[in-house]
């Protein structure tokens, strides 16, 4: 089946099998390796990408469902002037990156959440930030620095 979608600002048309997962399209065909395969069951969040403003697990999303959608991967998150996005900056500032395996998923989930908060004029508290990160697993940090970074992103 032929699908057309936008990924990281570029319009792409590609023939895909109906069973192809989005993570496989992104990593194996498009060679964007920042989206990580973790559990491949939608439990860990390492494969999170943003589709039409929402963070989704690309390991549970069929590529054919991307038709007509806009996808952002970690590779597409930089600002127009090629600087890091605010989420990436805050993760670095707060030491929220250790082994890096979960980082792209955490960043993409945080980006979708912070964009939603900003568009709705919300400043989430720590408990709301913790809730927003559910479904993203980190084995290294204990989450404190990650939560600190997400709180910092959402301060106005």
Contact map, one row per residue, 1 for C-alpha under 8 A:
111000000000001111000000000000000000000000000000000000000000000100000000000000000000000000000000000000000000000000000000000000000000000000000000000000000000
111100000000111100000000000000000000000000000000000000000000000000000000000000000000000000000000000000000000000000000000000000000000000000000000000000000000
111110000000111100000000000000000000000000000000000000000000000101110000000000000000000000000000000000000000000000000000000000000000000000000000000000000000
011111000011110000000000000000000000000000000000000000000000000001110000000000000000000000000000000000000000000000000000000000000000000000000000000000000000
001111100011100000000000000000000000000000000000000000000000000001111110000000000000000000000000000000000000000000000000000000000000000000000000000000000000
000111111111000000000000000000000000000000000000000000000000000000011110000000000000000000000000000000000000000000000000000000000000000000000000000000000000
000011111111000000000000000000000000000000000000000000000000000000000111100100000000000000000000000000000000000000000000000000000000000000000000000000000000
000001111100000000000000000000000000000000000000000000000000000000000111101110000000000000000000000000000000000000000000000000000000000000000000000000000000
000001111110000000000000000000000000000000000000000000000000000000000101000100000000000000000000000000000000000000000000000000000000000000000000000000000000
000001111111000000000000000000000000000000000000000000000000000000000000000000000000000000000000000000000000000000000000000000000000000000000000000000000000
000111101111100000000000000000000000000000000000000000000000000000000000000000000000000000000000000000000000000000000000000000000000000000000000000000000000
000111100111110000000000000000000000000000000000000000000000000000000000000000000000000000000000000000000000000000000000000000000000000000000000000000000000
011110000011111000000000000000000000000000000000000000000000000000000000000000000000000000000000000000000000000000000000000000000000000000000000000000000000
011100000001111100000000000000000000000000000000000000000000000000000000000000000000000000000000000000000000000000000000000000000000000000000000000000000000
111000000000111110000000000000000000000000000000000000000000000000000000000000000000000000000000000000000000000000000000000000000000000000000000000000000000
111000000000011111010000000000000000000000000000000000000000001100000000000000000000000000000000000000000000000000000000000000000000000000000000000000000000
100000000000001111110000000000000000000000000000000000000000000100000000000000000000000000000000000000000000000000000000000000000000000000000000000000000000
100000000000000111110000000000000000000000000000000000000000011100000000000000000000000000000000000000000000000000000000000000000000000000000000000000000000
000000000000000011111000000000000000000000000000000000000000011000000000000000000000000000000000000000000000000000000000000000000000000000000000000000000000
000000000000000111111101100000000000000000000000000000000000011100000000000000000000000000000000000000000000000000000000000000000000000000000000000000000000
000000000000000000111111100000000000000000000000000000000111111000000000000000000000000000000000000000000000000000000000000000000000000000000000000000000000
000000000000000000011111110000000000000000000000000000000111111001000000000000000000000000000000000000000000000000000000000000000000000000000000000000000000
000000000000000000001111111000000010100000000010000000000110101000000000000000000000000000000000000000000000000000000000000000000000000000000000000000000000
000000000000000000011111111110000000000000000000000000000010000000000000000000000000000000000000000000000000000000000000000000000000000000000000000000000000
000000000000000000011111111111000000000000000000000000000000001000000000000000000000000000000000000000000000000000000000000000000000000000000000000000000000
000000000000000000000111111111111010000000000000000000000000000000000000000000000000000000000000000000000000000000000000000000000000000000000000000000000000
000000000000000000000011111111111110000000000000000000000000000000000000000000000000000000000000000000000000000000000000000000000000000000000000000000000000
000000000000000000000001111111110000000000000000000000000000000000000000000000000000000000000000000000000000000000000000000000000000000000000000000000000000
000000000000000000000001111111100000000000000000000000000000000000000000000000000000000000000000000000000000000000000000000000000000000000000000000000000000
000000000000000000000000111111110000000000000000000000000000000000000000000000000000000000000000000000000000000000000000000000000000000000000000000000000000
000000000000000000000000011111111000000000000000000000000000000000000000000000000000000000000000000000000000000000000000000000000000000000000000000000000000
000000000000000000000000011101111110000000000000000000000000000000000000001000000000000000000000000000000000000000000000000000000000000000000000000000000000
000000000000000000000000011000111111000000000000000000000000000000000000000000000000000000000000000000000000000000000000000000000000000000000000000000000000
000000000000000000000000001000011111000000000000000000000000000000000000111000000000000000000000000000010000000000000000000000000000000000000000000000000000
000000000000000000000010011000011111100000000111100000000000000000000000110000000000000000000000000000011000000000000000000000000000000000000000000000000000
000000000000000000000000000000001111110000000110000000000000000000000000000000000000000000000000000011011000000000000000000000000000000000000000000000000000
000000000000000000000010000000000011111100000110000000000010000000000000000000000000000000000000000000000000000000000000000000000000000000000000000000000000
000000000000000000000000000000000001111100011110000000000000000000000000000000000000000000000000000000000000000000000000000000000000000000000000000000000000
000000000000000000000000000000000000111111110000000000000000000000000000000000000000000000000000000000000000000000000000000000000000000000000000000000000000
000000000000000000000000000000000000111111100000000000000011000000000000000000000000000000000000000000000000000000000000000000000000000000000000000000000000
000000000000000000000000000000000000001111110000000000000011000000000000000000000000000000000000000000000000000000000000000000000000000000000000000000000000
000000000000000000000000000000000000001111111000000000001011000000000000000000000000000000000000000000000000000000000000000000000000001000000000000000000000
000000000000000000000000000000000000001111111000000000000000000000000000000000000000000000000000000000000000000000000000000000000000001110000000000000000000
000000000000000000000000000000000000011011111110000000000000000000000000000000000000000000000000000000000000000000000000000000000000001110000000000000000000
000000000000000000000000000000000000010001111111000000001000000000000000000000000000000000000000000001001100000000000000000000000000001110000000000000000000
000000000000000000000000000000000011110000011111000000001000000000000000000000000000000000000000000011111100000000000000000000000000000110000000000000000000
000000000000000000000010000000000011110000011111100000001110000000000000000000000000000000000000000000011000000000000000000000000000000000000000000000000000
000000000000000000000000000000000010000000001111110000111100000000000000000000000000000000000000000000011101100000000000000000000000000000000000000000000000
000000000000000000000000000000000010000000000011111000111100000000000011110000000000000000000000000000001001100000000000000000000000000000000000000000000000
000000000000000000000000000000000000000000000001111111110000000000000011100000000000000000000000000000000001100100000000000000000000000000000000000000000000
000000000000000000000000000000000000000000000000111111110000000000001111000000000000000000000000000000000000000000000000000000000000000000000000000000000000
000000000000000000000000000000000000000000000000011111000000000000001110000000000000000000000000000000000000000000000000000000000000000000000000000000000000
000000000000000000000000000000000000000000000000011111100000000000000000000000000000000000000000000000000000000100110000000000000000000000000000000000000000
000000000000000000000000000000000000000000000000011111110000000000000000000000000000000000000000000000000000000110000000000000000000000000000000000000000000
000000000000000000000000000000000000000000000001111011111000000000000000000000000000000000000000000000000001100110000000000000000000000000000000000000000000
000000000000000000000000000000000000000000000001111001111100100000000000000000000000000000000000000000000000000000000000000000000000000000000000000000000000
000000000000000000000000000000000000000001001111100000111111100000000000000000000000000000000000000000000000000000000000000000000000000000000000000000000000
000000000000000000001110000000000000000000000011100000011111110000000000000000000000000000000000000000000000000000000000000000000000000000000000000000000000
000000000000000000001111000000000000100111000010000000001111100000000000000000000000000000000000000000000000000000000000000000000000000000000000000000000000
000000000000000000001100000000000000000111000000000000001111110000000000000000000000000000000000000000000000000000000000000000000000000000000000000000000000
000000000000000000001110000000000000000000000000000000011111111010000000000000000000000000000000000000000000000000000000000000000000000000000000000000000000
000000000000000001111100000000000000000000000000000000000101111111000000000000000000000000000000000000000000000000000000000000000000000000000000000000000000
000000000000000101111110100000000000000000000000000000000000111111100000000000000000000000000000000000000000000000000000000000000000000000000000000000000000
101000000000000111010000000000000000000000000000000000000000011111100000000000000000000000000000000000000000000000000000000000000000000000000000000000000000
000000000000000000000000000000000000000000000000000000000000111111100000000000000000000000000000000000000000000000000000000000000000000000000000000000000000
001110000000000000000100000000000000000000000000000000000000011111111110000000000000000000000000000000000000000000000000000000000000000000000000000000000000
001110000000000000000000000000000000000000000000000000000000001111111000000000000000000000000000000000000000000000000000000000000000000000000000000000000000
001111000000000000000000000000000000000000000000000000000000000001111100000000000000000000000000000000000000000000000000000000000000000000000000000000000000
000011000000000000000000000000000000000000000000001100000000000001111110000000000000000000000000000000000000000000000000000000000000000000000000000000000000
000011111000000000000000000000000000000000000000001100000000000001011111000000000000000000000000000000000000000000000000000000000000000000000000000000000000
000011110000000000000000000000000000000000000000111100000000000001001111100000000000000000000000000000000000000000000000000000000000000000000000000000000000
000000111000000000000000000000000000000000000000111000000000000000000111111110000000000000000000000000000000000000000000000000000000000000000000000000000000
000000110000000000000000000000000110000000000000110000000000000000000011111110000000000000000000000000000001000000000000000000000000000000000000000000000000
000000000000000000000000000000000110000000000000100000000000000000000001111110000000000000000000000000010011000000000000000000000000000000000000000000000000
000000010000000000000000000000010100000000000000000000000000000000000001111111000000000000000000000000000000000000000000000000000000000000000000000000000000
000000111000000000000000000000000000000000000000000000000000000000000001111111000000000000000000000000000000000000000000000000000000000000000000000000000000
000000010000000000000000000000000000000000000000000000000000000000000001111111100001100000000000000000000000000000000000000000000000000000000000000000000000
000000000000000000000000000000000000000000000000000000000000000000000000001111111111100000000000000000000000000000000000000000000000000000000000000000000000
000000000000000000000000000000000000000000000000000000000000000000000000000011111111100000000000000000000000000000000000000000000000000000000000000000000000
000000000000000000000000000000000000000000000000000000000000000000000000000001111110000000000000000000000000000000000000000000000000000000000000000000000000
000000000000000000000000000000000000000000000000000000000000000000000000000001111110000000000000000000000000000000000000000000000000000000000000000000000000
000000000000000000000000000000000000000000000000000000000000000000000000000001111111000000000000000000000000000000000000000000000000000000000000000000000000
000000000000000000000000000000000000000000000000000000000000000000000000000001111111100000000000000000000000000000000000000000000000000000000000000000000000
000000000000000000000000000000000000000000000000000000000000000000000000000011100111111110000000000000000000000000000000000000000000000000000000000000000000
000000000000000000000000000000000000000000000000000000000000000000000000000011100011111110000000000000000000000000000000000000000000000000000000000000000000
000000000000000000000000000000000000000000000000000000000000000000000000000000000001111111000000000000000000000000000000000000000000000000000000000000001000
000000000000000000000000000000000000000000000000000000000000000000000000000000000001111111100000000000000010011000000000000000000000000000000000000011001000
000000000000000000000000000000000000000000000000000000000000000000000000000000000001111111110000000000000010000000000000000000000000000000000000000000000000
000000000000000000000000000000000000000000000000000000000000000000000000000000000001111111111000000000000000000000000000000000000000000000000000000000000000
000000000000000000000000000000000000000000000000000000000000000000000000000000000000011111111100000000000000000000000000000000000000000000000000000011011000
000000000000000000000000000000000000000000000000000000000000000000000000000000000000001111111111100000000010000000000000000000000000000000000000110011000000
000000000000000000000000000000000000000000000000000000000000000000000000000000000000000111111111100000000000000000000000000000000000000000000000000000000000
000000000000000000000000000000000000000000000000000000000000000000000000000000000000000011111111000000000000000000000000000000000000000000000000000010000000
000000000000000000000000000000000000000000000000000000000000000000000000000000000000000001111111000000000000000000000000000000000000000000000000110110000000
000000000000000000000000000000000000000000000000000000000000000000000000000000000000000000111111110000000000000000000000000000000000000000000000110000000000
000000000000000000000000000000000000000000000000000000000000000000000000000000000000000000111111110000000000000000000000000000000000000000001010110010000000
000000000000000000000000000000000000000000000000000000000000000000000000000000000000000000110011111100100000000000000000000000000000000000001000010000000000
000000000000000000000000000000000000000000000000000000000000000000000000000000000000000000000011111100000000000000000000000000000000000000011000000000000000
000000000000000000000000000000000000000000000000000000000000000000000000000000000000000000000000111111000000000000000000000000000000000000010000000000000000
000000000000000000000000000000000000000000000000000000000000000000000000000000000000000000000000111111110000000000000000000000000000000000000000000000000000
000000000000000000000000000000000001000000000100000000000000000000000000000000000000000000000000001111110000000000000000000000000000000000000000000000000000
000000000000000000000000000000000001000000001100000000000000000000000000000000000000000000000000001111111100000000000000000000000000000111000000000000000000
000000000000000000000000000000000000000000000100000000000000000000000000000000000000000000000000100111111110000000000000000000000000000000000000000000000000
000000000000000000000000000000000111000000000111000000000000000000000000010000000000000000000000000111111111000000000000000000000000000000000000000000000000
000000000000000000000000000000000011000000001111100000000000000000000000000000000000000000000000000001111111100000000000000000000000000100000000000000000000
000000000000000000000000000000000000000000001101000000000000000000000000000000000000000000000000000001111111110000000000000000000000100100000000000000000000
000000000000000000000000000000000000000000000000000000000000000000000000010000000000001100100000000000111111111000000000000000000000000000000000000000000000
000000000000000000000000000000000000000000000001110000100000000000000000110000000000000000000000000000011111111100000000000000000000000000000000000000000000
000000000000000000000000000000000000000000000001110000100000000000000000000000000000000000000000000000001111111110000000000000000001100000000000000000000000
000000000000000000000000000000000000000000000000000000000000000000000000000000000000001000000000000000000111111111000000000000000001100000000000000001000000
000000000000000000000000000000000000000000000000000000000000000000000000000000000000001000000000000000000011111111100000000000000000000000000000000000000000
000000000000000000000000000000000000000000000000010011100000000000000000000000000000000000000000000000000001111111110000000000000000000000000000000000000000
000000000000000000000000000000000000000000000000000001100000000000000000000000000000000000000000000000000000111111111000000000000001000000000000000000000000
000000000000000000000000000000000000000000000000000000000000000000000000000000000000000000000000000000000000011111111100000000000000000000000000000001001100
000000000000000000000000000000000000000000000000000010000000000000000000000000000000000000000000000000000000001111111110000000000000000000000000000000000000
000000000000000000000000000000000000000000000000000010000000000000000000000000000000000000000000000000000000000111111111000000000000000000000000000000000000
000000000000000000000000000000000000000000000000000000000000000000000000000000000000000000000000000000000000000011111111111100000000000000000000000000000100
000000000000000000000000000000000000000000000000000000000000000000000000000000000000000000000000000000000000000001111111111000000000000000000000000000000100
000000000000000000000000000000000000000000000000000000000000000000000000000000000000000000000000000000000000000000111111110000000000000000000000000000000000
000000000000000000000000000000000000000000000000000000000000000000000000000000000000000000000000000000000000000000011111110000000000000000000000000000000000
000000000000000000000000000000000000000000000000000000000000000000000000000000000000000000000000000000000000000000001111111000000000000000000000000000000000
000000000000000000000000000000000000000000000000000000000000000000000000000000000000000000000000000000000000000000001111111100000000000000000000000000000000
000000000000000000000000000000000000000000000000000000000000000000000000000000000000000000000000000000000000000000001100111110000000000000000000000000000111
000000000000000000000000000000000000000000000000000000000000000000000000000000000000000000000000000000000000000000001000011111111000000000000000000000100100
000000000000000000000000000000000000000000000000000000000000000000000000000000000000000000000000000000000000000000000000001111111000000000000000000000100000
000000000000000000000000000000000000000000000000000000000000000000000000000000000000000000000000000000000000000000000000000111111100000000000000001000100000
000000000000000000000000000000000000000000000000000000000000000000000000000000000000000000000000000000000000000000000000000111111110000000000000000000000000
000000000000000000000000000000000000000000000000000000000000000000000000000000000000000000000000000000000000000000000000000111111111000000000000000000000000
000000000000000000000000000000000000000000000000000000000000000000000000000000000000000000000000000000000000000000000000000111111111100000000000001001100000
000000000000000000000000000000000000000000000000000000000000000000000000000000000000000000000000000000000000000000000000000001111111110000000000001000000000
000000000000000000000000000000000000000000000000000000000000000000000000000000000000000000000000000000000000000000000000000000111111110000000000000000000000
000000000000000000000000000000000000000000000000000000000000000000000000000000000000000000000000000000000000110010000000000000011111110000000000000000000000
000000000000000000000000000000000000000000000000000000000000000000000000000000000000000000000000000000000100110000000000000000001111111100000000000000000000
000000000000000000000000000000000000000000000000000000000000000000000000000000000000000000000000000000000000000000000000000000000111111110000000000000000000
000000000000000000000000000000000000000001111000000000000000000000000000000000000000000000000000000000000000000000000000000000000000111110000000000000000000
000000000000000000000000000000000000000000111100000000000000000000000000000000000000000000000000000001001100000000000000000000000000111111000000000000000000
000000000000000000000000000000000000000000111100000000000000000000000000000000000000000000000000000001000000000000000000000000000000011111100000000000000000
000000000000000000000000000000000000000000000000000000000000000000000000000000000000000000000000000001000000000000000000000000000000000111111110000000000000
000000000000000000000000000000000000000000000000000000000000000000000000000000000000000000000000000000000000000000000000000000000000000011111100000000000000
000000000000000000000000000000000000000000000000000000000000000000000000000000000000000000000000011000000000000000000000000000000000000001111100000000000000
000000000000000000000000000000000000000000000000000000000000000000000000000000000000000000000001110000000000000000000000000000000000000001111111110000000000
000000000000000000000000000000000000000000000000000000000000000000000000000000000000000000000000000000000000000000000000000000000000000001111111100000000000
000000000000000000000000000000000000000000000000000000000000000000000000000000000000000000000001000000000000000000000000000000000000000001001111111000000000
000000000000000000000000000000000000000000000000000000000000000000000000000000000000000000000000000000000000000000000000000000000000000000001111111100000000
000000000000000000000000000000000000000000000000000000000000000000000000000000000000000000100111000000000000000000000000000000000000000000001111111110000000
000000000000000000000000000000000000000000000000000000000000000000000000000000000000000000100111100000000000000000000000000000000000000000001011111111000000
000000000000000000000000000000000000000000000000000000000000000000000000000000000000000000000000000000000000000000000000000001001100000000000011111111100000
000000000000000000000000000000000000000000000000000000000000000000000000000000000000000000000100000000000000000000000000000000000000000000000001111111110000
000000000000000000000000000000000000000000000000000000000000000000000000000000000000001001101101000000000000000000000000000000000000000000000000111111111000
000000000000000000000000000000000000000000000000000000000000000000000000000000000000001001100000000000000000010001000000000000001000000000000000011111111100
000000000000000000000000000000000000000000000000000000000000000000000000000000000000000000000000000000000000000000000000000111001000000000000000001111111110
000000000000000000000000000000000000000000000000000000000000000000000000000000000000000001000000000000000000000000000000000000000000000000000000000111111110
000000000000000000000000000000000000000000000000000000000000000000000000000000000000011001000000000000000000000001000000000000000000000000000000000011111110
000000000000000000000000000000000000000000000000000000000000000000000000000000000000000000000000000000000000000001001100001100000000000000000000000001111111
000000000000000000000000000000000000000000000000000000000000000000000000000000000000000000000000000000000000000000000000001000000000000000000000000000111111
000000000000000000000000000000000000000000000000000000000000000000000000000000000000000000000000000000000000000000000000001000000000000000000000000000000111
